[in-house]
Amino acid sequence: MFYATAENAHGLAHDPFKAIVSPRPIGWIGSRAADGSLNLAPYSFFNAISDVPKLVMFSSSGRKDSVRNIEETREFTANFVSFDIREAMNMTSAPVPHGESEFALAGLTPVEGQFVQAPFVAEAYAALECKVTEIFQPKALDGSLSENHVVIGQVVGIHIREEAIRDGRFDMAKVRPVGRMGYMDYCDAGDVFEMFRPKR
């Protein structure tokens, strides 16, 4: 099959776009508002975009609390979502009023960063402390602004729990990262195999 996205007439029960671009890591973003209130929310459009310097990005559909908080403070954390805390992550996606802490809602422990005042999840196997480099709304082909807000942050500190390290590596079989797929589907990426780049 083929369809043009301008009309989006795919004829399927659900739009397959996000299912095709998958799995995606989950951006579990911790932030603190200027008034001191805490926020924790998962974003399905998230990834690392550079390792020198270490940059990560997430995209919010609309100007949600995470974006508002980060605009005010220019800081956030990105928390690793593992299989064992998947339900807590999902709980933090609930729509709650501004100022109500998703940490408390999901029974998670907020910890203040070393270099940022944004909270990270103590129960996460790893967390990235980030300072904002850019916030913008991406453009479509016709120049119109998307409703999405893209936040790019430079990673200035990394937390890793000791039990997640084996043989000098972040142990993927132990931490079992959860990936976001299409529809309401997720995947457990703990089944790991290696492939080495060929030499010519």
Buried (B, 14 or more C-beta within 10 A) or exposed (E): EEEEEEEEEBEEEEEBEBBEEBBBBBBBBBBBBEEEBBBBBBBBBBEEEEEEEBBBBBBBEEBBBBBBBBBEBBBBBBBBBBBEBBEBBBBBBEEBEEEBBBBEBBEBEBBBBEEBEBBBBBBBBBBBBBBBEEBEEEEEEEEEEEEBBBBBBBBBBEBBBEEBBEEEEBBBEBBBBBBBBBEEEBBEBBEEEEEEEEEE
